[in-house]
Structures are given as C-alpha cells and as structure tokens.
Amino acid sequence: MFCFPPGSGFGIGYRELASRLDGRFVLYGIDFIDDVIDYEAMLNRYVDEIVRIQPEGPYVLLGYCFGGNLTFEVAKMMERRGYSVTDLLMVDSWIKDTLTPYETSEKELEEMLADFDEEEKELMSNPLVRERVHRKIKATLTYEAQLINSGTITARIYELIAKDSEAFRLEHQLPSWQRATTQAYSDYRLEGAHEELLELARVEETAIVIRDILVQIKRQIEAEAGVLHGS
C-alpha cells in the first residue's frame, strides 16, 4: 500500500500505522516531491517510483488529509498509463473543488512550522533541517493551493471519516469521494479528531479499520484473479 503525505509533505507520519499492520501488509510512506514545478512530470515520477517498487499491479493507494487529494491525482495518472489501481483509501480527506487563497496557505504554513513536539523542535534548531522542512511544506501547500480534483477513476474508494469531522463537513458542504469513482464506494467512521488519527492517541483504532479493509481488498483481488483465470 502506497501512502501519500498530508500537508506537511512527509510520509514519516505513517510510521505508527505501518507498525500496526501485523506484518500482513507492506506500507510505503511517500514524501512530497518538492524539486519540480511541472506537476504532470511530478505525478509521472510518483508512478515511475511505485512501478519500480512493485512492477505489476494491482495497486492499492492511501492518502490522509491532503494526501487523499494527491492520491487521487496519482491514481488518475496510473490509469492513464495503463496500470491497474484497484483500491483507494481516503483517510479524512475530501475532494478539493476550489482553489486555496494565498493567505490561507501562508497561515497553514505558519501553523505547521509552529506545531512541533519538543523532539522535533530540537531538530528544527538546525538551520539546514529547518530550511528543508520549510521547503517541503511550502512546496506541498503550493501544489495543494492550485489543485482541483476532477474526473473519475475506476478504482474502488473507501472513505474513512473522523467522527469529529462530520459537523465541519456538513457546515462547509464538503463533497464525498463517492462521485470520484465509477466503481464501488464505502464509507467508515473513525474515532477521534482529524489530527489524532495517525497519532498514538488513536492510531490503533485507525489501524484496525484499515486492516479490515485491506483484508477485504485482498479477498476481492484474489476472487477477481480467480475469475480471470477460470478457477
């Protein structure tokens, strides 16, 4: 399962989830590519790297928060290039159908840079580390600001929604990912607040839901392969 980064731009946030998959599934946490300005080329680089790691499909992708928006764009590119993406897991993410104002992106950048724990703050005291982190977050938010998710994919979509996010979604009339697939769509509820889902406070509960979905996906893929081969 290939996991795309939230607004921080770093895939390391999936480490706790990866350790809770009971050794049955392999998770790759992917960083945002911050050294390109051609976003189509960037998406192609993601596809190339995924195929380098896993030469043959089917492919399963996951995205948390903004990572879901990026996941969708990568899935579209993979399908365009002929690769079989069967399943997408969207963890408290929603379709992005409006541009993000510059002021909002700058505020998010400041908040992310300020929201580090003590160990991370110590690392950030190194100017080289701080510059790299700043560049990564800035590049991620710049891409996010101009992104509009459009079109559909043929992969199944599983939308995992934090219970604490439901009121926010209703208030802002945020669209479901259901309209983004021509195949099956399922939604699930996760305990806790959005920012807790991959943290120690809630990651075990999140992992249980994701493990169950991955077991279901595995069975579906095996059944489809059996039909394809006439068994």
Contacts in CASP RR format, 6 or more apart in sequence:
PFRMAT RR
TARGET T0000
AUTHOR 0000-0000-0000
METHOD contacts of the structure
MODEL  1
MFCFPPGSGFGIGYRELASRLDGRFVLYGIDFIDDVIDYEAMLNRYVDEI
VRIQPEGPYVLLGYCFGGNLTFEVAKMMERRGYSVTDLLMVDSWIKDTLT
PYETSEKELEEMLADFDEEEKELMSNPLVRERVHRKIKATLTYEAQLINS
GTITARIYELIAKDSEAFRLEHQLPSWQRATTQAYSDYRLEGAHEELLEL
ARVEETAIVIRDILVQIKRQIEAEAGVLHGS
1 25 0 8 1.000
1 26 0 8 1.000
1 27 0 8 1.000
1 28 0 8 1.000
1 60 0 8 1.000
1 61 0 8 1.000
1 62 0 8 1.000
1 89 0 8 1.000
1 214 0 8 1.000
2 28 0 8 1.000
2 29 0 8 1.000
2 30 0 8 1.000
2 50 0 8 1.000
2 53 0 8 1.000
2 59 0 8 1.000
2 60 0 8 1.000
2 61 0 8 1.000
2 62 0 8 1.000
3 11 0 8 1.000
3 14 0 8 1.000
3 17 0 8 1.000
3 27 0 8 1.000
3 28 0 8 1.000
3 29 0 8 1.000
3 30 0 8 1.000
3 61 0 8 1.000
3 62 0 8 1.000
3 63 0 8 1.000
3 64 0 8 1.000
4 11 0 8 1.000
4 29 0 8 1.000
4 30 0 8 1.000
4 46 0 8 1.000
4 61 0 8 1.000
4 62 0 8 1.000
4 63 0 8 1.000
4 67 0 8 1.000
4 68 0 8 1.000
4 70 0 8 1.000
4 71 0 8 1.000
4 74 0 8 1.000
5 11 0 8 1.000
5 13 0 8 1.000
5 29 0 8 1.000
5 30 0 8 1.000
5 31 0 8 1.000
5 32 0 8 1.000
5 66 0 8 1.000
5 67 0 8 1.000
5 70 0 8 1.000
5 140 0 8 1.000
6 13 0 8 1.000
6 63 0 8 1.000
6 64 0 8 1.000
6 65 0 8 1.000
6 66 0 8 1.000
6 67 0 8 1.000
7 32 0 8 1.000
7 65 0 8 1.000
7 66 0 8 1.000
7 67 0 8 1.000
7 108 0 8 1.000
7 112 0 8 1.000
7 137 0 8 1.000
7 140 0 8 1.000
7 141 0 8 1.000
7 144 0 8 1.000
8 112 0 8 1.000
8 136 0 8 1.000
8 137 0 8 1.000
8 140 0 8 1.000
9 31 0 8 1.000
9 32 0 8 1.000
9 34 0 8 1.000
9 136 0 8 1.000
9 137 0 8 1.000
9 139 0 8 1.000
9 140 0 8 1.000
10 31 0 8 1.000
10 32 0 8 1.000
10 136 0 8 1.000
11 29 0 8 1.000
11 30 0 8 1.000
11 31 0 8 1.000
12 29 0 8 1.000
13 29 0 8 1.000
13 198 0 8 1.000
14 27 0 8 1.000
14 29 0 8 1.000
14 64 0 8 1.000
14 198 0 8 1.000
16 198 0 8 1.000
16 199 0 8 1.000
16 200 0 8 1.000
16 203 0 8 1.000
17 27 0 8 1.000
17 198 0 8 1.000
17 203 0 8 1.000
17 206 0 8 1.000
17 207 0 8 1.000
17 210 0 8 1.000
18 27 0 8 1.000
18 29 0 8 1.000
20 203 0 8 1.000
20 204 0 8 1.000
20 207 0 8 1.000
20 211 0 8 1.000
21 27 0 8 1.000
21 207 0 8 1.000
21 210 0 8 1.000
21 211 0 8 1.000
21 214 0 8 1.000
22 211 0 8 1.000
24 211 0 8 1.000
24 214 0 8 1.000
24 215 0 8 1.000
25 211 0 8 1.000
25 214 0 8 1.000
28 53 0 8 1.000
30 46 0 8 1.000
30 49 0 8 1.000
31 136 0 8 1.000
32 70 0 8 1.000
32 136 0 8 1.000
32 139 0 8 1.000
32 140 0 8 1.000
32 143 0 8 1.000
33 42 0 8 1.000
33 45 0 8 1.000
33 46 0 8 1.000
34 135 0 8 1.000
34 136 0 8 1.000
34 138 0 8 1.000
34 139 0 8 1.000
34 140 0 8 1.000
36 42 0 8 1.000
36 45 0 8 1.000
39 143 0 8 1.000
40 77 0 8 1.000
42 143 0 8 1.000
43 73 0 8 1.000
43 74 0 8 1.000
43 77 0 8 1.000
44 77 0 8 1.000
44 81 0 8 1.000
46 74 0 8 1.000
46 77 0 8 1.000
47 74 0 8 1.000
47 77 0 8 1.000
47 78 0 8 1.000
47 81 0 8 1.000
47 83 0 8 1.000
50 59 0 8 1.000
50 74 0 8 1.000
50 78 0 8 1.000
51 83 0 8 1.000
57 83 0 8 1.000
57 84 0 8 1.000
58 84 0 8 1.000
58 85 0 8 1.000
58 86 0 8 1.000
58 87 0 8 1.000
58 221 0 8 1.000
59 78 0 8 1.000
59 83 0 8 1.000
59 84 0 8 1.000
59 85 0 8 1.000
59 86 0 8 1.000
60 85 0 8 1.000
60 86 0 8 1.000
60 87 0 8 1.000
60 88 0 8 1.000
60 89 0 8 1.000
60 214 0 8 1.000
60 217 0 8 1.000
61 71 0 8 1.000
61 74 0 8 1.000
61 75 0 8 1.000
61 85 0 8 1.000
61 87 0 8 1.000
61 88 0 8 1.000
61 89 0 8 1.000
61 155 0 8 1.000
62 68 0 8 1.000
62 71 0 8 1.000
62 88 0 8 1.000
62 89 0 8 1.000
62 90 0 8 1.000
62 91 0 8 1.000
62 210 0 8 1.000
63 70 0 8 1.000
63 71 0 8 1.000
63 88 0 8 1.000
63 89 0 8 1.000
63 90 0 8 1.000
63 91 0 8 1.000
63 93 0 8 1.000
64 91 0 8 1.000
64 92 0 8 1.000
64 93 0 8 1.000
64 197 0 8 1.000
64 198 0 8 1.000
65 91 0 8 1.000
65 92 0 8 1.000
65 93 0 8 1.000
65 194 0 8 1.000
66 93 0 8 1.000
66 140 0 8 1.000
66 144 0 8 1.000
67 93 0 8 1.000
68 88 0 8 1.000
68 90 0 8 1.000
68 91 0 8 1.000
68 93 0 8 1.000
69 93 0 8 1.000
69 95 0 8 1.000
69 96 0 8 1.000
69 144 0 8 1.000
69 147 0 8 1.000
69 149 0 8 1.000
70 143 0 8 1.000
71 88 0 8 1.000
71 90 0 8 1.000
71 93 0 8 1.000
72 88 0 8 1.000
72 90 0 8 1.000
72 95 0 8 1.000
72 149 0 8 1.000
72 153 0 8 1.000
72 177 0 8 1.000
72 180 0 8 1.000
73 147 0 8 1.000
73 149 0 8 1.000
75 85 0 8 1.000
75 88 0 8 1.000
75 153 0 8 1.000
75 155 0 8 1.000
76 151 0 8 1.000
76 153 0 8 1.000
78 85 0 8 1.000
79 85 0 8 1.000
79 153 0 8 1.000
79 154 0 8 1.000
79 155 0 8 1.000
85 153 0 8 1.000
85 154 0 8 1.000
85 155 0 8 1.000
86 155 0 8 1.000
86 156 0 8 1.000
86 217 0 8 1.000
86 220 0 8 1.000
86 221 0 8 1.000
86 224 0 8 1.000
87 155 0 8 1.000
87 156 0 8 1.000
87 157 0 8 1.000
87 158 0 8 1.000
87 217 0 8 1.000
87 220 0 8 1.000
88 153 0 8 1.000
88 155 0 8 1.000
88 156 0 8 1.000
88 157 0 8 1.000
88 158 0 8 1.000
88 177 0 8 1.000
88 181 0 8 1.000
89 158 0 8 1.000
89 160 0 8 1.000
89 210 0 8 1.000
89 213 0 8 1.000
90 157 0 8 1.000
90 158 0 8 1.000
90 159 0 8 1.000
90 160 0 8 1.000
90 177 0 8 1.000
91 160 0 8 1.000
91 190 0 8 1.000
91 197 0 8 1.000
91 198 0 8 1.000
91 206 0 8 1.000
91 210 0 8 1.000
92 160 0 8 1.000
92 161 0 8 1.000
92 162 0 8 1.000
92 165 0 8 1.000
92 190 0 8 1.000
92 194 0 8 1.000
92 197 0 8 1.000
93 159 0 8 1.000
93 177 0 8 1.000
94 169 0 8 1.000
94 174 0 8 1.000
94 175 0 8 1.000
94 176 0 8 1.000
94 177 0 8 1.000
95 149 0 8 1.000
95 174 0 8 1.000
95 175 0 8 1.000
95 176 0 8 1.000
95 177 0 8 1.000
95 179 0 8 1.000
95 180 0 8 1.000
96 144 0 8 1.000
96 147 0 8 1.000
96 148 0 8 1.000
96 149 0 8 1.000
97 148 0 8 1.000
97 149 0 8 1.000
97 150 0 8 1.000
97 175 0 8 1.000
98 148 0 8 1.000
99 145 0 8 1.000
99 146 0 8 1.000
99 148 0 8 1.000
100 141 0 8 1.000
100 144 0 8 1.000
100 145 0 8 1.000
100 146 0 8 1.000
101 145 0 8 1.000
102 145 0 8 1.000
104 145 0 8 1.000
105 141 0 8 1.000
105 142 0 8 1.000
105 144 0 8 1.000
105 145 0 8 1.000
108 141 0 8 1.000
109 134 0 8 1.000
109 137 0 8 1.000
109 138 0 8 1.000
109 141 0 8 1.000
112 137 0 8 1.000
113 133 0 8 1.000
113 134 0 8 1.000
113 137 0 8 1.000
116 124 0 8 1.000
123 129 0 8 1.000
124 130 0 8 1.000
124 133 0 8 1.000
149 180 0 8 1.000
151 180 0 8 1.000
152 179 0 8 1.000
152 180 0 8 1.000
152 181 0 8 1.000
152 182 0 8 1.000
153 180 0 8 1.000
153 181 0 8 1.000
153 182 0 8 1.000
154 181 0 8 1.000
154 182 0 8 1.000
154 183 0 8 1.000
155 181 0 8 1.000
155 183 0 8 1.000
156 181 0 8 1.000
156 183 0 8 1.000
156 184 0 8 1.000
156 185 0 8 1.000
156 186 0 8 1.000
156 217 0 8 1.000
156 220 0 8 1.000
157 177 0 8 1.000
157 178 0 8 1.000
157 180 0 8 1.000
157 181 0 8 1.000
157 183 0 8 1.000
157 184 0 8 1.000
157 185 0 8 1.000
157 186 0 8 1.000
158 185 0 8 1.000
158 186 0 8 1.000
158 187 0 8 1.000
158 188 0 8 1.000
158 213 0 8 1.000
159 176 0 8 1.000
159 177 0 8 1.000
159 178 0 8 1.000
159 185 0 8 1.000
159 186 0 8 1.000
159 187 0 8 1.000
159 188 0 8 1.000
160 187 0 8 1.000
160 188 0 8 1.000
160 189 0 8 1.000
160 190 0 8 1.000
160 206 0 8 1.000
160 209 0 8 1.000
160 210 0 8 1.000
161 169 0 8 1.000
161 187 0 8 1.000
161 188 0 8 1.000
161 189 0 8 1.000
161 190 0 8 1.000
162 189 0 8 1.000
162 190 0 8 1.000
162 191 0 8 1.000
162 192 0 8 1.000
162 193 0 8 1.000
162 194 0 8 1.000
162 196 0 8 1.000
162 197 0 8 1.000
163 189 0 8 1.000
163 190 0 8 1.000
163 191 0 8 1.000
163 192 0 8 1.000
164 192 0 8 1.000
164 193 0 8 1.000
164 194 0 8 1.000
165 193 0 8 1.000
165 194 0 8 1.000
168 174 0 8 1.000
176 185 0 8 1.000
176 187 0 8 1.000
177 185 0 8 1.000
178 185 0 8 1.000
178 187 0 8 1.000
188 209 0 8 1.000
188 213 0 8 1.000
190 197 0 8 1.000
190 202 0 8 1.000
190 205 0 8 1.000
190 206 0 8 1.000
190 209 0 8 1.000
191 202 0 8 1.000
191 205 0 8 1.000
192 201 0 8 1.000
192 202 0 8 1.000
192 205 0 8 1.000
193 202 0 8 1.000
196 202 0 8 1.000
197 203 0 8 1.000
197 206 0 8 1.000
198 206 0 8 1.000
END
